[in-house]
Amino acid sequence: MKTTQTKKSKSEHKTHTSLGMNKSDDALAVIRDASNGKEYYLSIIDSFSMTGRDYVVMYNYEPDDGNHAEPELVIMRTEFAKNSDQYFFSITDKHELDAAFALFMNRFSTSSAK
């Protein structure tokens, strides 16, 4: 799935490079699926680079309507266009997704230990 970010409401930061940010520093992203136009509301909790690619870790920010009782982490590859638009891409390669998740969890456990 290719998505584009349409707006940020809590912060003007394009990426976050560390965990454990203050709540006021959290970024709320509204991204639109380029194939069907559906919008997703996601809170960005981390971003990092791995093997020359940039990744963003987010969770659903939509109110619980009974269909999503548990929050889900979403890890997507991200790129910035020359005009500063940010694009998000689903990770379809299981090994790439596993490696990105492992790196995020390592960053998370390291920041929690501080």
OpenMM code with the backbone's topology and positions (N, CA, C; nanometers):
from openmm import Vec3, app, unit

residues = "MET LYS THR THR GLN THR LYS LYS SER LYS SER GLU HIS LYS THR HIS THR SER LEU GLY MET ASN LYS SER ASP ASP ALA LEU ALA VAL ILE ARG ASP ALA SER ASN GLY LYS GLU TYR TYR LEU SER ILE ILE ASP SER PHE SER MET THR GLY ARG ASP TYR VAL VAL MET TYR ASN TYR GLU PRO ASP ASP GLY ASN HIS ALA GLU PRO GLU LEU VAL ILE MET ARG THR GLU PHE ALA LYS ASN SER ASP GLN TYR PHE PHE SER ILE THR ASP LYS HIS GLU LEU ASP ALA ALA PHE ALA LEU PHE MET ASN ARG PHE SER THR SER SER ALA LYS".split()
positions = [
    Vec3(0.0839, -0.1157, 0.0000),
    Vec3(0.0000, 0.0000, 0.0000),
    Vec3(0.0893, 0.1232, 0.0000),
    Vec3(0.0655, 0.2128, -0.0915),
    Vec3(0.1358, 0.3402, -0.0939),
    Vec3(0.0412, 0.4440, -0.0374),
    Vec3(0.0883, 0.5211, 0.0585),
    Vec3(0.0055, 0.6240, 0.1179),
    Vec3(0.0807, 0.7548, 0.1199),
    Vec3(0.0082, 0.8625, 0.1293),
    Vec3(0.0697, 0.9933, 0.1434),
    Vec3(0.0163, 1.0586, 0.2689),
    Vec3(0.0987, 1.1388, 0.3320),
    Vec3(0.0562, 1.2092, 0.4507),
    Vec3(-0.0139, 1.3361, 0.4071),
    Vec3(-0.1330, 1.3599, 0.4607),
    Vec3(-0.2080, 1.4767, 0.4183),
    Vec3(-0.1975, 1.5927, 0.5156),
    Vec3(-0.1766, 1.5669, 0.6425),
    Vec3(-0.1584, 1.6765, 0.7370),
    Vec3(-0.1032, 1.6235, 0.8674),
    Vec3(-0.0502, 1.7141, 0.9464),
    Vec3(-0.0038, 1.6840, 1.0805),
    Vec3(-0.0722, 1.7821, 1.1731),
    Vec3(-0.1299, 1.7343, 1.2829),
    Vec3(-0.2030, 1.8283, 1.3643),
    Vec3(-0.1361, 1.8610, 1.4974),
    Vec3(-0.0567, 1.7735, 1.5519),
    Vec3(0.0036, 1.8008, 1.6811),
    Vec3(0.1411, 1.8622, 1.6703),
    Vec3(0.2112, 1.8364, 1.5636),
    Vec3(0.3500, 1.8789, 1.5554),
    Vec3(0.3875, 1.9032, 1.4108),
    Vec3(0.4839, 1.9881, 1.3905),
    Vec3(0.5331, 2.0114, 1.2557),
    Vec3(0.6574, 1.9273, 1.2272),
    Vec3(0.6979, 1.8419, 1.3201),
    Vec3(0.8141, 1.7554, 1.2994),
    Vec3(0.7821, 1.6541, 1.1908),
    Vec3(0.8748, 1.6370, 1.0977),
    Vec3(0.8527, 1.5386, 0.9917),
    Vec3(0.8917, 1.3996, 1.0378),
    Vec3(0.9925, 1.3894, 1.1221),
    Vec3(1.0327, 1.2597, 1.1748),
    Vec3(1.0750, 1.2767, 1.3193),
    Vec3(1.0723, 1.1690, 1.3917),
    Vec3(1.1235, 1.1649, 1.5280),
    Vec3(1.2396, 1.0664, 1.5281),
    Vec3(1.3443, 1.1004, 1.6002),
    Vec3(1.4611, 1.0139, 1.5975),
    Vec3(1.4856, 0.9431, 1.7302),
    Vec3(1.3993, 0.9649, 1.8272),
    Vec3(1.4202, 0.8967, 1.9539),
    Vec3(1.2866, 0.8612, 2.0165),
    Vec3(1.2911, 0.7660, 2.1060),
    Vec3(1.1731, 0.7253, 2.1804),
    Vec3(1.1665, 0.8047, 2.3095),
    Vec3(1.0558, 0.7926, 2.3795),
    Vec3(1.0426, 0.8583, 2.5076),
    Vec3(1.0197, 1.0080, 2.4953),
    Vec3(0.9557, 1.0506, 2.3877),
    Vec3(0.9294, 1.1922, 2.3663),
    Vec3(0.8176, 1.2369, 2.4589),
    Vec3(0.8128, 1.3657, 2.4879),
    Vec3(0.7022, 1.4207, 2.5632),
    Vec3(0.5754, 1.4065, 2.4817),
    Vec3(0.4614, 1.3955, 2.5489),
    Vec3(0.3339, 1.3790, 2.4785),
    Vec3(0.3099, 1.4933, 2.3810),
    Vec3(0.3528, 1.6144, 2.4165),
    Vec3(0.3307, 1.7280, 2.3283),
    Vec3(0.4134, 1.7183, 2.2012),
    Vec3(0.5154, 1.6322, 2.1983),
    Vec3(0.5988, 1.6155, 2.0804),
    Vec3(0.5471, 1.5073, 1.9868),
    Vec3(0.4451, 1.4320, 2.0281),
    Vec3(0.3910, 1.3265, 1.9428),
    Vec3(0.3350, 1.3873, 1.8152),
    Vec3(0.3493, 1.3176, 1.7065),
    Vec3(0.2966, 1.3655, 1.5787),
    Vec3(0.1769, 1.2799, 1.5402),
    Vec3(0.0694, 1.3447, 1.5068),
    Vec3(-0.0481, 1.2758, 1.4569),
    Vec3(-0.0488, 1.2910, 1.3061),
    Vec3(-0.0482, 1.1797, 1.2357),
    Vec3(-0.0468, 1.1818, 1.0898),
    Vec3(-0.1810, 1.1323, 1.0385),
    Vec3(-0.2303, 1.1993, 0.9388),
    Vec3(-0.3465, 1.1525, 0.8648),
    Vec3(-0.2924, 1.1146, 0.7280),
    Vec3(-0.2957, 0.9852, 0.6980),
    Vec3(-0.2420, 0.9396, 0.5707),
    Vec3(-0.3551, 0.8823, 0.4866),
    Vec3(-0.3415, 0.8979, 0.3566),
    Vec3(-0.4447, 0.8525, 0.2633),
    Vec3(-0.3879, 0.7429, 0.1746),
    Vec3(-0.4596, 0.6322, 0.1658),
    Vec3(-0.4212, 0.5227, 0.0773),
    Vec3(-0.4355, 0.5723, -0.0666),
    Vec3(-0.3257, 0.5703, -0.1407),
    Vec3(-0.3254, 0.6228, -0.2781),
    Vec3(-0.4131, 0.5401, -0.3715),
    Vec3(-0.4387, 0.4137, -0.3387),
    Vec3(-0.5173, 0.3294, -0.4289),
    Vec3(-0.6678, 0.3431, -0.4087),
    Vec3(-0.7142, 0.3704, -0.2843),
    Vec3(-0.8590, 0.3769, -0.2621),
    Vec3(-0.9057, 0.5050, -0.1929),
    Vec3(-0.8131, 0.5918, -0.1524),
    Vec3(-0.8495, 0.7191, -0.0915),
    Vec3(-0.8874, 0.7130, 0.0552),
    Vec3(-0.8868, 0.5944, 0.1156),
    Vec3(-0.9237, 0.5821, 0.2572),
    Vec3(-0.8192, 0.6508, 0.3439),
    Vec3(-0.8660, 0.7240, 0.4465),
    Vec3(-0.7754, 0.7923, 0.5375),
    Vec3(-0.7557, 0.7114, 0.6644),
    Vec3(-0.6334, 0.7170, 0.7165),
    Vec3(-0.5969, 0.6496, 0.8404),
    Vec3(-0.5365, 0.7534, 0.9342),
    Vec3(-0.5761, 0.7501, 1.0597),
    Vec3(-0.5234, 0.8407, 1.1614),
    Vec3(-0.4239, 0.7613, 1.2452),
    Vec3(-0.2994, 0.8070, 1.2457),
    Vec3(-0.1929, 0.7335, 1.3115),
    Vec3(-0.1088, 0.8278, 1.3957),
    Vec3(-0.0661, 0.7796, 1.5096),
    Vec3(0.0250, 0.8551, 1.5944),
    Vec3(0.1653, 0.7995, 1.5730),
    Vec3(0.2566, 0.8881, 1.5370),
    Vec3(0.3949, 0.8469, 1.5116),
    Vec3(0.4683, 0.8368, 1.6443),
    Vec3(0.5263, 0.7194, 1.6718),
    Vec3(0.5967, 0.7017, 1.7987),
    Vec3(0.7474, 0.6864, 1.7816),
    Vec3(0.7947, 0.6565, 1.6619),
    Vec3(0.9388, 0.6438, 1.6412),
    Vec3(0.9681, 0.6469, 1.4916),
    Vec3(1.0889, 0.6854, 1.4588),
    Vec3(1.1390, 0.6719, 1.3230),
    Vec3(1.2879, 0.6429, 1.3307),
    Vec3(1.3374, 0.5716, 1.2312),
    Vec3(1.4779, 0.5323, 1.2314),
    Vec3(1.5183, 0.4942, 1.0899),
    Vec3(1.6476, 0.4862, 1.0699),
    Vec3(1.7027, 0.4405, 0.9423),
    Vec3(1.7663, 0.3044, 0.9609),
    Vec3(1.7567, 0.2232, 0.8578),
    Vec3(1.8157, 0.0897, 0.8592),
    Vec3(1.8542, 0.0566, 0.7161),
    Vec3(1.9775, 0.0189, 0.6962),
    Vec3(2.0315, -0.0173, 0.5643),
    Vec3(1.9951, 0.0838, 0.4559),
    Vec3(2.0086, 0.2115, 0.4892),
    Vec3(1.9859, 0.3164, 0.3920),
    Vec3(1.8408, 0.3524, 0.3644),
    Vec3(1.7482, 0.2951, 0.4380),
    Vec3(1.6063, 0.3254, 0.4216),
    Vec3(1.5520, 0.3826, 0.5517),
    Vec3(1.4490, 0.4663, 0.5408),
    Vec3(1.3866, 0.5275, 0.6583),
    Vec3(1.2550, 0.4573, 0.6888),
    Vec3(1.2288, 0.4404, 0.8186),
    Vec3(1.1091, 0.3717, 0.8650),
    Vec3(1.0389, 0.4559, 0.9711),
    Vec3(0.9074, 0.4386, 0.9812),
    Vec3(0.8273, 0.5069, 1.0809),
    Vec3(0.7424, 0.4020, 1.1516),
    Vec3(0.7358, 0.4126, 1.2856),
    Vec3(0.6526, 0.3236, 1.3659),
    Vec3(0.5356, 0.4065, 1.4179),
    Vec3(0.4149, 0.3568, 1.3948),
    Vec3(0.2940, 0.4293, 1.4318),
    Vec3(0.1934, 0.3329, 1.4945),
    Vec3(0.0904, 0.3913, 1.5579),
    Vec3(-0.0223, 0.3096, 1.6020),
    Vec3(-0.1509, 0.3827, 1.5664),
    Vec3(-0.2593, 0.3055, 1.5502),
    Vec3(-0.3892, 0.3640, 1.5154),
    Vec3(-0.4321, 0.4628, 1.6209),
    Vec3(-0.4783, 0.5784, 1.5772),
    Vec3(-0.5204, 0.6835, 1.6674),
    Vec3(-0.6718, 0.6994, 1.6671),
    Vec3(-0.7413, 0.6169, 1.5913),
    Vec3(-0.8862, 0.6283, 1.5817),
    Vec3(-0.9515, 0.5822, 1.7111),
    Vec3(-1.0612, 0.6464, 1.7484),
    Vec3(-1.1338, 0.6035, 1.8676),
    Vec3(-1.1809, 0.4594, 1.8525),
    Vec3(-1.1853, 0.3885, 1.9638),
    Vec3(-1.2285, 0.2494, 1.9609),
    Vec3(-1.3782, 0.2441, 1.9332),
    Vec3(-1.4151, 0.1805, 1.8236),
    Vec3(-1.5568, 0.1653, 1.7888),
    Vec3(-1.6029, 0.0212, 1.8094),
    Vec3(-1.5241, -0.0559, 1.8821),
    Vec3(-1.5576, -0.1952, 1.9051),
    Vec3(-1.4932, -0.2889, 1.8062),
    Vec3(-1.4437, -0.2370, 1.6958),
    Vec3(-1.3798, -0.3197, 1.5938),
    Vec3(-1.2298, -0.3317, 1.6140),
    Vec3(-1.1696, -0.2410, 1.6898),
    Vec3(-1.0250, -0.2394, 1.7106),
    Vec3(-0.9965, -0.2259, 1.8591),
    Vec3(-1.0248, -0.3297, 1.9342),
    Vec3(-1.0103, -0.3227, 2.0793),
    Vec3(-0.8646, -0.3067, 2.1216),
    Vec3(-0.7730, -0.3626, 2.0481),
    Vec3(-0.6316, -0.3555, 2.0822),
    Vec3(-0.5583, -0.2673, 1.9827),
    Vec3(-0.4736, -0.1766, 2.0336),
    Vec3(-0.3957, -0.0952, 1.9384),
    Vec3(-0.2976, -0.1825, 1.8616),
    Vec3(-0.2721, -0.1448, 1.7375),
    Vec3(-0.1795, -0.2198, 1.6538),
    Vec3(-0.0649, -0.1301, 1.6126),
    Vec3(0.0568, -0.1833, 1.6209),
    Vec3(0.1727, -0.1114, 1.5696),
    Vec3(0.1775, -0.1269, 1.4190),
    Vec3(0.2158, -0.0202, 1.3528),
    Vec3(0.2322, -0.0208, 1.2078),
    Vec3(0.3733, 0.0282, 1.1800),
    Vec3(0.4499, -0.0494, 1.1045),
    Vec3(0.5827, -0.0069, 1.0619),
    Vec3(0.5781, 0.0067, 0.9110),
    Vec3(0.6140, 0.1260, 0.8644),
    Vec3(0.6123, 0.1514, 0.7210),
    Vec3(0.7442, 0.2140, 0.6790),
    Vec3(0.7820, 0.1890, 0.5557),
    Vec3(0.8970, 0.2567, 0.4970),
    Vec3(0.8490, 0.3956, 0.4560),
    Vec3(0.9332, 0.4962, 0.4703),
    Vec3(0.8936, 0.6318, 0.4357),
    Vec3(0.9993, 0.6994, 0.3505),
    Vec3(0.9539, 0.7891, 0.2646),
    Vec3(1.0426, 0.8678, 0.1791),
    Vec3(0.9835, 1.0072, 0.1654),
    Vec3(1.0710, 1.1045, 0.1451),
    Vec3(1.0271, 1.2412, 0.1181),
    Vec3(1.0513, 1.2721, -0.0285),
    Vec3(0.9513, 1.3310, -0.0920),
    Vec3(0.9647, 1.3749, -0.2304),
    Vec3(1.0387, 1.5078, -0.2341),
    Vec3(1.0814, 1.5490, -0.3518),
    Vec3(1.1531, 1.6759, -0.3669),
    Vec3(1.0699, 1.7942, -0.3202),
    Vec3(0.9367, 1.7841, -0.3294),
    Vec3(0.8491, 1.8929, -0.2866),
    Vec3(0.8145, 1.8843, -0.1373),
    Vec3(0.8846, 1.7985, -0.0630),
    Vec3(0.8695, 1.7788, 0.0823),
    Vec3(0.7490, 1.6941, 0.1216),
    Vec3(0.6703, 1.6422, 0.0269),
    Vec3(0.5634, 1.5496, 0.0625),
    Vec3(0.6264, 1.4227, 0.1179),
    Vec3(0.5638, 1.3669, 0.2205),
    Vec3(0.6122, 1.2427, 0.2802),
    Vec3(0.5242, 1.1285, 0.2323),
    Vec3(0.5880, 1.0201, 0.1855),
    Vec3(0.5177, 0.9024, 0.1377),
    Vec3(0.5482, 0.7847, 0.2292),
    Vec3(0.4475, 0.7010, 0.2516),
    Vec3(0.4613, 0.5812, 0.3333),
    Vec3(0.4331, 0.4602, 0.2452),
    Vec3(0.5111, 0.3537, 0.2653),
    Vec3(0.4970, 0.2320, 0.1854),
    Vec3(0.4856, 0.1115, 0.2779),
    Vec3(0.3897, 0.0245, 0.2484),
    Vec3(0.3803, -0.1016, 0.3215),
    Vec3(0.5048, -0.1835, 0.2951),
    Vec3(0.5465, -0.2576, 0.3949),
    Vec3(0.6627, -0.3457, 0.3808),
    Vec3(0.6098, -0.4852, 0.3498),
    Vec3(0.6342, -0.5322, 0.2292),
    Vec3(0.5818, -0.6622, 0.1875),
    Vec3(0.6812, -0.7756, 0.2072),
    Vec3(0.8088, -0.7423, 0.2210),
    Vec3(0.9109, -0.8442, 0.2424),
    Vec3(0.9169, -0.8802, 0.3908),
    Vec3(0.8874, -1.0063, 0.4236),
    Vec3(0.8821, -1.0508, 0.5633),
    Vec3(1.0157, -1.0297, 0.6349),
    Vec3(1.1268, -1.0530, 0.5670),
    Vec3(1.2581, -1.0369, 0.6308),
    Vec3(1.2860, -0.8901, 0.6623),
    Vec3(1.2496, -0.8020, 0.5711),
    Vec3(1.2667, -0.6585, 0.5962),
    Vec3(1.1798, -0.6144, 0.7136),
    Vec3(1.0535, -0.6587, 0.7165),
    Vec3(0.9634, -0.6228, 0.8257),
    Vec3(1.0137, -0.6777, 0.9587),
    Vec3(1.0583, -0.8027, 0.9605),
    Vec3(1.1126, -0.8623, 1.0834),
    Vec3(1.2343, -0.7854, 1.1330),
    Vec3(1.3230, -0.7454, 1.0421),
    Vec3(1.4430, -0.6706, 1.0796),
    Vec3(1.4057, -0.5328, 1.1338),
    Vec3(1.3099, -0.4656, 1.0701),
    Vec3(1.2661, -0.3339, 1.1175),
    Vec3(1.2008, -0.3452, 1.2547),
    Vec3(1.1178, -0.4478, 1.2748),
    Vec3(1.0535, -0.4686, 1.4046),
    Vec3(1.1570, -0.4973, 1.5125),
    Vec3(1.2554, -0.5812, 1.4815),
    Vec3(1.3604, -0.6140, 1.5793),
    Vec3(1.4392, -0.4891, 1.6174),
    Vec3(1.4709, -0.4055, 1.5206),
    Vec3(1.5439, -0.2824, 1.5502),
    Vec3(1.4588, -0.1889, 1.6350),
    Vec3(1.3303, -0.1744, 1.6015),
    Vec3(1.2418, -0.0916, 1.6833),
    Vec3(1.2356, -0.1437, 1.8265),
    Vec3(1.2160, -0.2736, 1.8433),
    Vec3(1.2064, -0.3302, 1.9784),
    Vec3(1.3360, -0.3097, 2.0560),
    Vec3(1.4507, -0.3207, 1.9888),
    Vec3(1.5791, -0.2950, 2.0535),
    Vec3(1.5866, -0.1489, 2.0980),
    Vec3(1.5459, -0.0565, 2.0119),
    Vec3(1.5441, 0.0862, 2.0467),
    Vec3(1.4489, 0.1113, 2.1629),
    Vec3(1.3325, 0.0472, 2.1597),
    Vec3(1.2328, 0.0644, 2.2643),
    Vec3(1.2846, 0.0131, 2.3986),
    Vec3(1.3421, -0.1066, 2.3987),
    Vec3(1.3906, -0.1635, 2.5251),
    Vec3(1.5098, -0.0842, 2.5783),
    Vec3(1.5930, -0.0314, 2.4892),
    Vec3(1.7073, 0.0494, 2.5320),
    Vec3(1.6597, 0.1816, 2.5919),
    Vec3(1.5588, 0.2446, 2.5311),
    Vec3(1.5094, 0.3722, 2.5830),
    Vec3(1.4317, 0.3521, 2.7122),
    Vec3(1.3653, 0.2371, 2.7304),
    Vec3(1.2916, 0.2093, 2.8524),
    Vec3(1.3835, 0.1849, 2.9699),
    Vec3(1.5041, 0.1369, 2.9414),
    Vec3(1.5991, 0.1044, 3.0487),
    Vec3(1.6656, 0.2291, 3.1067),
    Vec3(1.6565, 0.3402, 3.0361),
    Vec3(1.7235, 0.4639, 3.0823),
    Vec3(1.6517, 0.5296, 3.1938),
] * unit.nanometer
topology = app.Topology()
chain = topology.addChain("A")
for resn in residues:
    res = topology.addResidue(resn, chain)
    for name in ("N", "CA", "C"):
        topology.addAtom(name, app.Element.getBySymbol(name[0]), res)
